[in-house]
Each structure stands twice: as C-alpha cells, then as structure tokens.
Amino acid sequence: MVDSDLVLYELEGCPYCAKVINTLDELGLDYESRMVPRSHGERTEVEEVSGQTGVPVLVDPEHDVEGMAESDDIVAYLEETYGGAT
C-alpha cells in the first residue's frame, strides 16, 4: 500500500462511493474512511469540507485537494495523480 493522507467521506451502501473505493484499492492507496450520516442535514463535516452534502468527497492535502465531489471526477483524479504510467 502507498502511504497517503487521502480522506474519503462516504456512506455505506453508496454505489458512487464503492466506485471510488474500488479505484483506491486498485491503485493500492491507503486512505482514511469517514462515514457520514444518512441524513443530509447531519452531514455538517462533509459540508464544511466540500460546500455540499453529497458523497463521495475526497480530500488530498498533499495535492491541495480540499473537497472534491463527484465519483467520476474523483476516479479520474486518482488515476491521473496516482496511477503512474499507463
């Protein structure tokens, strides 16, 4: 596994989160998982980070990513940043 400071805000059973987690696993990246409450009204931490309450949200302080939303964007970012030569 590659050491990193990645943080993923996710919700259990979320298919978009699973897509990001699969990419993290495929790339062999360590990350900190932070589960968010089911209720959007209780997702204050993820809202502070990203400005919205949807998940997944990725934080990557090493590359100044402070709250990237949208699973497709996160997957593309991870592959581009950590995927190495393809």
N, C-alpha and C positions, 0 to 999 in steps of 0.2 A: 504494500500500500504506500502511496505517496503522502507524505505529511503535508497538510494544508490547513488554512484557517477557515475553510468553507463552512458556512452555516446554511442549512436548508430549513425553511419554515414549511411544514407540511401538515396534512390531515390524513389520518388513517383511512384507507379505502379510496383515496382520491386517485383516479386514473392518470391525471396530469402529473401528480407528484410521483407516481410509480414510474412514469416515463423518464423523469429526471433522475430518479434513484437508479434506474437501470443503466443510464449513461454514466453516472458517477461510479457504479460498480464495474462497468466495462472498462473504464479508464483507470480503475484501481485507485480511486481517490478517497482519502479519509474525509469525513465531513461530520459536523455536529448536527444532529437532527433535533429540531424544536417543533414539537406538536402544538398545533393551535386548536383552540376550542371550536366546536362545531358551529356555534352561534357567531355570525359575523359581528354582532355587537360587542362580543367579548374579545375580539382579536386586536386588542389595543397595541400589543407589542409589534405585530407584523405591520399594522397600520403606521406606527411610528417609523418603522424601517423603510417601508415602500410607498407610503401615501395611499394605500388601498388595503382591502381586507381579503382579497383573493389569495389563494396559494396554488402552486408553489411560489416561493420567493427565495432567491439566492443572495447571500451576502459573501463577498470575497474581498476582504480588506487588503489583501496582498496586491490586488489589481484595481483598487478603488471602486469596486462594485458595491454599492451600499443598499441595494434592494431591487434586484432585477426580477420582474414578474414575467409571466407567460412562458409555459413549458417549452415551446418551440424555440423561443429566444434563448432560454437558459441552456438547452441542449446544444444549440449552435455555438453559443459562447464557450461552453465546456469543451466541445470538440476542437474549436479553434484555439483555445488557450492552453489546454492540457493534452490534446490528442496527439501532439508531436507530428512527425511527418507521416502523411497518409498516401 
